[in-house]
């Protein structure tokens, strides 16, 4: 009976973690370049029950031991592009990430809503410098610029630099903020740059809301199972009512 409470409680924990992931996805449904995440759960190792009341201990059958959350997986899929008309807005189509310099070191992003700081460097919304293929910040003038598909930036016919695009190992992706990632570089990027565009979030609000409803129902089912086991346990230890 207590084992049943533990199994149901493990389900409560797993559904609670899944709910947190869905809530974070919904909160970033309009965040540029955001990639939705999913909670990865798996069952605990099942137990094989044997009957102790009969000779030969015949097998009674397997018993599942509940669920556990193995981790949070970011789904690195392509988001839809939207035209903005801003020359400093850039989107990526394909496998790759913009490389930026942060106080914690190199990090990666798909959010190409860039701007210029007071020193004329190309920076992210957080003020992190966008790096070129030589690992240096890109310095620009105040004026029109053109960005080619390979990330080469020109102003007045002069090449100012080429964006450093980095391909990351899918299993190493770790989200540090809404659109800032850390990971292990792997292979050559195939992404092309689209100027005057931004990549939308990959979160589908309708799908996430449906998933949230399913999580809430699963959570309620596990909650009722815990309550039922608790009531049965209470009844088993309560003294019988006095005879009249």
DRENDRENDO-844333 format. One line per field, with one value per residue: residue number from 0; residue in three letters; chain; x, z, y of N, C-alpha, C in turn. Coordinates in steps of 0.001 Angstrom, whole numbers, plus 500000, padded with zeros to 6 digits. Layout:
BEGIN
k [NUM:...]
r [ala:...]
c [A:...]
n.east [X:...]
n.up [Z:...]
n.north [Y:...]
ca.east [X:...]
ca.up [Z:...]
ca.north [Y:...]
c.east [X:...]
c.up [Z:...]
c.north [Y:...]
end
This chain:
BEGIN
k [0:1:2:3:4:5:6:7:8:9:10:11:12:13:14:15:16:17:18:19:20:21:22:23:24:25:26:27:28:29:30:31:32:33:34:35:36:37:38:39:40:41:42:43:44:45:46:47:48:49:50:51:52:53:54:55:56:57:58:59:60:61:62:63:64:65:66:67:68:69:70:71:72:73:74:75:76:77:78:79:80:81:82:83:84:85:86:87:88:89:90:91:92:93:94:95:96:97:98:99:100:101:102:103:104:105:106:107:108:109:110:111:112:113:114:115:116:117:118:119:120:121:122:123:124:125:126:127:128:129:130:131:132:133:134:135:136:137:138:139:140:141:142:143:144:145:146:147:148:149:150:151:152:153:154:155:156:157:158:159:160:161:162:163:164:165:166:167:168:169:170:171:172:173:174:175:176:177:178:179:180:181:182:183:184:185:186:187:188:189:190:191:192:193:194:195:196:197:198:199:200:201:202:203:204:205:206:207:208:209:210:211:212:213:214:215:216:217:218:219:220:221:222:223:224:225:226:227:228:229:230:231:232:233:234:235:236:237:238:239:240:241:242:243]
r [unk:unk:unk:unk:unk:unk:unk:unk:unk:unk:unk:unk:unk:unk:unk:unk:unk:unk:unk:unk:unk:unk:unk:unk:unk:unk:unk:unk:unk:unk:unk:unk:unk:unk:unk:unk:unk:unk:unk:unk:unk:unk:unk:unk:unk:unk:unk:unk:unk:unk:unk:unk:unk:unk:unk:unk:unk:unk:unk:unk:unk:unk:unk:unk:unk:unk:unk:unk:unk:unk:unk:unk:unk:unk:unk:unk:unk:unk:unk:unk:unk:unk:unk:unk:unk:unk:unk:unk:unk:unk:unk:unk:unk:unk:unk:unk:unk:unk:unk:unk:unk:unk:unk:unk:unk:unk:unk:unk:unk:unk:unk:unk:unk:unk:unk:unk:unk:unk:unk:unk:unk:unk:unk:unk:unk:unk:unk:unk:unk:unk:unk:unk:unk:unk:unk:unk:unk:unk:unk:unk:unk:unk:unk:unk:unk:unk:unk:unk:unk:unk:unk:unk:unk:unk:unk:unk:unk:unk:unk:unk:unk:unk:unk:unk:unk:unk:unk:unk:unk:unk:unk:unk:unk:unk:unk:unk:unk:unk:unk:unk:unk:unk:unk:unk:unk:unk:unk:unk:unk:unk:unk:unk:unk:unk:unk:unk:unk:unk:unk:unk:unk:unk:unk:unk:unk:unk:unk:unk:unk:unk:unk:unk:unk:unk:unk:unk:unk:unk:unk:unk:unk:unk:unk:unk:unk:unk:unk:unk:unk:unk:unk:unk:unk:unk:unk:unk:unk:unk:unk:unk:unk:unk:unk:unk]
c [A:A:A:A:A:A:A:A:A:A:A:A:A:A:A:A:A:A:A:A:A:A:A:A:A:A:A:A:A:A:A:A:A:A:A:A:A:A:A:A:A:A:A:A:A:A:A:A:A:A:A:A:A:A:A:A:A:A:A:A:A:A:A:A:A:A:A:A:A:A:A:A:A:A:A:A:A:A:A:A:A:A:A:A:A:A:A:A:A:A:A:A:A:A:A:A:A:A:A:A:A:A:A:A:A:A:A:A:A:A:A:A:A:A:A:A:A:A:A:A:A:A:A:A:A:A:A:A:A:A:A:A:A:A:A:A:A:A:A:A:A:A:A:A:A:A:A:A:A:A:A:A:A:A:A:A:A:A:A:A:A:A:A:A:A:A:A:A:A:A:A:A:A:A:A:A:A:A:A:A:A:A:A:A:A:A:A:A:A:A:A:A:A:A:A:A:A:A:A:A:A:A:A:A:A:A:A:A:A:A:A:A:A:A:A:A:A:A:A:A:A:A:A:A:A:A:A:A:A:A:A:A:A:A:A:A:A:A:A:A:A:A:A:A]
n.east [500829:501908:503862:502340:501640:504123:504635:502560:503206:505649:504737:503356:505504:506836:504891:504618:507130:506967:504896:506104:507958:506273:504968:507112:507633:505259:505479:507444:506479:506458:509071:511920:513625:513435:513563:511441:511086:511095:509941:511627:510663:510859:510089:510683:512752:511003:509464:509518:507037:506577:504671:504489:503057:502648:503960:507058:507037:505429:505360:503867:503625:504684:505503:505086:507162:506678:507396:510138:511893:514098:515419:515546:514792:515823:514202:515593:514515:513565:512390:509626:510112:509902:509274:510887:512045:514102:517469:519392:518354:518539:518133:518444:518572:518500:521060:522799:524239:524328:527321:528297:529953:530113:530107:530554:531895:532076:528941:525833:523248:519998:518649:518451:518034:519693:521745:523487:526123:527466:530066:529951:529827:528460:525830:523943:520551:521034:523428:525725:528626:528580:530317:532904:534297:536895:536824:536471:534816:532345:532746:530870:529684:527468:525021:523551:523658:524652:523932:525094:524169:526037:526791:528484:529201:528739:529485:528975:530350:532537:533953:533009:533176:532589:529956:530341:529288:528093:527864:526205:526492:523670:522902:524224:523156:522328:520171:520616:519399:516487:517043:519694:522293:524332:526815:528412:530575:530222:531025:530363:528556:525448:523726:522052:522094:519481:518794:516949:514983:513517:513718:510999:509592:509532:507386:504177:501251:498656:499127:500736:498944:497071:498722:499238:496739:496467:498567:497641:495386:496556:498086:496053:494925:496995:497106:494615:495012:496989:495514:493517:495033:496012:493679:492883:495033:494731:492309:493083:494606:493046:491152:488494:485022:483289:481236:477724]
n.up [500000:500852:498960:496698:497129:496860:494123:492832:493746:492463:489900:490214:490625:488163:486358:487352:486743:483968:483547:484300:482225:479990:480724:480591:477852:476826:477891:476304:473762:471936:471768:470008:467990:469859:471054:471556:474419:475787:478247:479233:480172:481913:482816:486101:486889:486531:488905:489514:490698:493076:494342:497755:499184:498148:497185:495387:494585:492462:489620:490028:488476:486712:488279:487879:488790:488849:487546:486231:485732:483178:481973:480439:477187:474488:471561:468614:466136:462948:462950:461826:459415:459619:458006:458672:457769:458886:458649:460344:461361:461380:460216:460523:458296:458396:459708:462363:464400:465553:466825:469879:472119:475508:479032:480286:478450:475129:473594:472098:469714:468160:467800:465912:466201:466040:467039:467257:469409:471478:470632:468049:467548:466424:468171:470430:471809:474497:474682:474072:472163:468697:466975:464416:461774:462545:465218:466389:467500:465402:463768:462767:460594:460943:458963:455827:455248:453838:453951:453038:451980:453091:455341:455080:455663:454251:453718:451898:449790:451034:452748:455947:457640:458375:459539:462289:462193:463966:464259:466460:468675:468919:471326:473259:473757:475823:477521:478510:478861:477699:474911:474644:474219:475267:474268:472566:469933:466708:463689:460442:459897:458123:457748:456236:455941:456384:455663:457067:458217:460888:462989:464102:467257:467984:469306:469455:470346:470639:470596:472867:474873:474736:475517:478103:479326:479263:480972:483375:483858:484124:486378:488277:488323:489424:491879:493007:493236:495217:497356:497613:498367:500750:502283:502413:503836:506226:507080:507546:509825:511715:514712:515115:515204:518354:519634:519981]
n.north [498796:501254:501289:501780:504451:505683:505152:506556:509097:509543:509873:512277:514059:513845:514823:517388:518507:518387:520173:522590:522893:523184:525544:527328:527203:528345:530902:531926:532117:534178:534929:535837:533538:531495:528133:525447:523276:519937:517647:514795:511676:508534:505105:503740:500891:497884:495590:492073:490150:487538:484839:484183:482435:479972:476787:476619:479201:480652:482890:486009:488256:491295:494478:497814:500584:503301:506651:508617:511701:512126:514216:517522:518202:520165:521109:521459:522877:524360:527664:529704:532323:535877:538936:542001:544343:545739:546557:545547:543278:539791:536488:532916:530177:526865:524643:525932:528592:531977:533388:534724:537015:536798:537804:535365:533910:532420:532188:531066:531824:532047:534268:536981:539724:542301:545130:548322:549275:551969:552081:551327:548613:545504:544161:542042:542099:542052:543292:541874:541251:540483:537999:537754:535652:535531:535619:538093:541127:542720:545699:548482:551148:553976:553499:552303:548809:545637:542200:539124:535744:534027:535331:537505:540862:543993:547443:550293:549104:548061:545359:544489:542389:538876:536961:534751:531606:528819:525358:523153:520351:518332:516963:518378:520836:523537:525577:528886:531305:533103:533101:532433:530160:527382:525059:522265:522784:521305:519880:521436:524450:524747:526753:529550:533105:535417:538595:541386:539871:537932:535053:533231:532075:528566:527577:526273:527562:526464:523668:523440:524232:522168:520061:520926:520659:517879:517188:518282:516713:514181:514685:515133:512577:511012:512282:511647:508924:508818:509870:507904:505639:506617:506899:504215:503160:504533:503463:500844:500937:502001:501567:499151:500095:500365:497662:497664]
ca.east [500000:502814:504511:501428:501758:505391:504505:501722:503939:506635:503981:503102:506741:507106:503929:504930:508267:506480:504100:507040:508527:505227:504759:508227:507402:504193:505975:508362:505834:506756:510494:512621:514621:513296:513297:510659:511698:510184:510391:511828:510406:510988:509667:511685:512839:509870:509759:508812:506467:506400:503778:505201:502146:502482:505264:507632:506932:505085:505420:502580:503590:505526:504919:505757:507569:506476:508111:511167:512276:515498:516015:514789:515379:515456:513924:516256:513882:513550:511227:509173:510725:508999:509964:510828:512515:515235:518700:520202:517691:519052:517613:519190:517804:519366:521761:523841:523891:525199:528263:528426:530907:529447:531018:530834:532569:531298:527633:525240:521858:519312:517981:519249:517586:520910:521809:524830:526369:528074:531359:529706:529909:527213:525570:522608:519712:521631:524688:526855:529175:528476:531677:533145:534970:538191:536604:536504:533556:532176:532575:530128:529377:526041:524536:522989:524584:524105:524396:524895:523689:527093:527051:529411:528575:529410:528974:529631:531237:533660:533610:533217:533368:531663:529418:530795:528176:528591:526974:526347:526051:522295:522783:524948:522503:521861:519610:521054:518390:515419:517535:521141:522580:525683:526873:529693:530639:530389:530792:530284:527178:524861:522725:522194:521610:518446:518715:515603:514051:513775:513158:509988:509653:508971:506297:502803:500467:497536:499663:501200:497775:496527:499637:499054:495499:496787:499399:496797:494537:497425:498440:494883:494765:497978:496720:493517:495576:497628:494452:492859:495943:496091:492443:492916:496017:494129:491288:493715:495227:492057:490484:487114:484073:482817:479942:476651]
ca.up [500000:500864:497657:495769:497336:496248:492660:492432:494027:491401:488777:490523:490399:486725:485715:487798:485936:482601:483565:484322:480882:479120:481119:480038:476414:476573:478232:475251:472466:471040:471880:468744:467960:470967:470711:472593:475105:476173:479393:478879:481333:481684:484002:486914:486578:487114:489794:489209:491956:493261:495437:498852:499900:497431:496930:494075:494374:491069:489275:490070:487385:486916:488938:487520:489978:488683:486484:486627:484690:482809:481623:479604:475844:473634:470195:467766:464821:462256:463169:460656:459246:459417:457457:459541:457059:459611:458046:461353:461724:460581:460583:459991:457713:458389:460934:462751:465384:465678:467939:470570:473226:476743:480181:480651:477334:473901:473644:470777:469679:466870:467816:465118:466326:466474:467045:467386:470685:471341:469950:466679:467415:466249:469452:470679:472665:475828:474619:473798:470833:467703:466519:463029:461610:463208:466658:466855:467306:464091:463881:461625:460573:460990:457592:455235:455069:453182:454494:452065:452542:453885:456521:454808:455856:453499:453812:450891:448994:451859:453609:457365:458377:458065:460774:462695:462428:464638:464408:467797:468882:469448:472704:474198:473873:477162:477472:479630:479013:476734:473572:474696:474382:475393:473674:472013:468468:466001:462253:459752:459805:456787:457772:455425:456623:455703:456213:457157:458737:462186:463156:465163:468214:467478:470198:468967:471557:470725:470981:474251:475747:474765:476357:479487:479818:479506:482176:484539:484094:484643:487741:489116:488470:490412:493164:493528:493626:496523:498351:497817:499154:502092:502977:502694:504906:507457:507502:508001:511148:512656:515480:514713:516076:519458:519443:520857]
ca.north [500000:502389:501269:502445:505893:506095:505098:507674:510333:509734:510421:513689:514804:513872:515724:518747:518962:518595:521397:523716:523027:523728:526939:528104:527301:529316:532234:532363:531879:535299:535261:535611:532475:530542:526744:524799:522140:518856:516863:513384:510818:507094:504355:503056:499467:497164:494467:490834:489659:486099:484483:483528:481548:478703:476143:476906:480658:480984:484314:486703:489232:492478:495648:499056:501331:504734:507361:509568:512652:511946:515504:518438:518191:521283:520678:522451:522862:525646:528504:530467:533637:537010:540098:543180:545521:546327:546044:544868:542027:538673:535168:531780:529081:525694:524267:526873:529608:533133:533255:536002:537067:537198:537766:533970:533253:532311:531566:530935:532251:532135:535563:537914:541123:542970:546582:548868:549947:553296:551943:550903:547162:544768:543508:541497:542947:542078:544024:540983:541481:539414:537733:537382:534362:535629:535670:539478:541859:543347:547151:549010:552576:554283:553614:551107:547682:544458:540929:538056:534492:533385:536146:538603:542167:545051:548812:551133:548285:547602:544227:544782:541143:537789:536393:533429:530688:527618:524199:522581:518965:518402:516502:519241:522140:523905:526926:529708:532354:532919:532806:532245:528741:526882:523742:521816:522907:520023:519935:522721:524935:524827:527813:530750:534294:536190:539947:541985:538872:537328:533712:533195:530974:527305:527169:526327:527819:525519:522350:523516:524275:520799:519274:521373:520038:516470:517116:518565:515542:513109:515079:514889:511124:510564:512861:510835:507632:509022:510033:506603:504803:507186:506548:502776:502955:505033:502506:499586:501102:502547:500517:498955:500804:499497:497011:498146]
c.east [500864:503568:503645:501478:503029:505274:503685:502431:505009:505969:503665:504337:507036:506170:504166:506095:507836:505652:504993:507634:507508:504973:505867:508089:506368:504657:506877:507790:506123:508221:511221:513676:514510:512948:512564:511417:510641:510800:510459:511688:510548:510540:510870:511693:511730:510357:508928:508357:506304:505466:504568:504324:501951:503862:505752:507621:506624:505069:504019:502466:504453:504760:505736:506017:507484:507353:509168:511489:513762:516177:515075:515500:514886:515309:514458:515715:513858:512260:510863:509857:509646:509810:509781:511228:513681:516527:519580:519544:518158:518486:518467:518228:518735:520066:522891:523316:524841:526088:528472:529404:530193:530463:531398:531567:531682:529981:526992:523761:521318:518555:518861:518754:518737:520759:523261:524981:527078:529418:531200:529812:528519:526975:524151:521807:520275:522959:525908:527309:529009:529849:531737:533938:536362:538068:536640:535127:533529:531875:531938:529977:527870:525547:524004:524069:523857:524746:524077:524491:524749:527492:528038:528671:529400:528698:529734:530618:532440:533200:533985:533470:532385:531240:529973:529573:528744:527510:527259:525846:524669:522180:523446:524259:521987:521416:520007:520100:517345:515936:519044:521448:524058:525686:528259:529681:530919:530075:530737:528832:526713:523869:523091:521539:520570:518343:517274:514552:514464:513113:512198:510236:509024:507813:504959:501886:499343:498027:500113:500026:497122:497397:499477:497802:495740:497611:498554:495913:495344:497826:497285:494668:495740:497635:495593:494016:496255:496575:493764:493730:496032:494845:492415:493902:495455:493084:491923:494301:494245:491399:489038:486171:483566:481443:478928:475860]
c.up [500000:499530:496620:495905:496685:494717:492167:492658:492978:490146:488980:490229:488904:486005:486133:486999:484504:482518:483560:482939:479930:479438:480564:478522:476096:476860:477145:473856:471465:471104:470588:468887:469062:470443:471863:473178:475472:477337:478999:480141:480942:482946:484789:486537:487299:487989:489366:490528:491932:494447:496501:499586:499251:497173:495518:493725:492926:490851:489299:488955:487703:487608:488545:488779:489801:487597:487064:485444:484410:482467:480778:478255:475043:472202:469244:466341:464231:462553:461902:460617:459064:458983:458391:458822:457729:459086:459043:461864:460788:461127:459932:459460:457596:459721:461231:463741:465255:466909:468565:471731:474458:477879:480610:479542:476102:474141:472275:470832:468258:466766:467108:465149:466911:466443:467121:468754:470431:470621:468505:466464:467211:467502:469484:471545:474068:475848:474377:472354:469940:467062:465027:462981:462240:464723:467236:466691:465945:464285:462613:461742:460663:459565:457090:455090:454379:453777:453479:452768:453396:455101:456317:454871:455114:453713:452819:450041:449742:452763:455052:458200:457914:459364:461032:463036:462953:464692:465750:467834:469537:470913:473726:474456:475287:477140:478717:479893:477941:475357:473505:475044:474617:474807:473119:470498:467819:464532:461709:459654:458349:456672:456815:456150:455754:456383:456164:457647:460154:462229:464338:466111:467607:468338:469491:470187:471727:471194:472437:475225:475857:475663:477826:480105:480133:480774:483424:484868:484656:486080:488698:489346:489504:491806:493814:493964:494982:497621:498657:498660:500594:502906:503340:503819:506247:507988:508062:509400:512171:513418:515039:515665:517163:519151:520418:521395]
c.north [501256:502461:501976:503951:506422:506149:506286:509005:510605:510295:511896:514542:514933:514839:517174:519325:519243:519877:522639:523965:523651:525193:527839:528252:528367:530746:532805:532130:532987:535723:534890:534514:531446:529158:526062:523606:521122:518094:515394:512539:509353:506365:503845:501572:498705:496004:493265:490221:488138:485871:483709:482519:480200:478100:476440:478377:481009:482500:484907:487732:490438:493606:496868:499878:502842:505323:508293:510473:512502:513260:516334:518533:519386:520783:521740:522362:524270:526396:529264:531833:534698:538224:541299:544464:546219:545709:545302:543591:540922:537361:534094:530731:527887:525512:525247:527892:530790:532930:534632:535872:537601:537220:536355:533221:533208:531586:531677:531305:532168:533456:536590:539341:541940:544493:547020:549526:551280:553249:551494:549413:546573:543938:542946:542463:543067:542835:543164:541164:540250:539239:537412:536088:534361:535718:537069:540118:542552:544824:547690:550522:552760:554506:552299:550028:546538:543212:539837:536768:533801:534204:537273:539933:543223:546376:549670:550371:547745:546463:544559:543538:540095:537113:535001:532580:529374:526555:523543:521142:518979:518001:517391:520575:522368:525364:527705:530857:532128:532510:532635:530795:528498:525471:523453:521964:521559:520211:521348:523170:524987:525975:528949:531919:534998:537558:540448:540999:538476:535956:533703:532028:529730:526800:527336:526416:526803:524147:522345:523549:522900:519919:519649:520755:518561:516298:517329:517366:514380:513403:514794:513394:510569:511086:512052:509460:507731:509130:508704:505675:505313:506826:505063:502473:503409:504049:501224:499712:501661:501409:500361:499700:499871:498902:497566:496962]
end
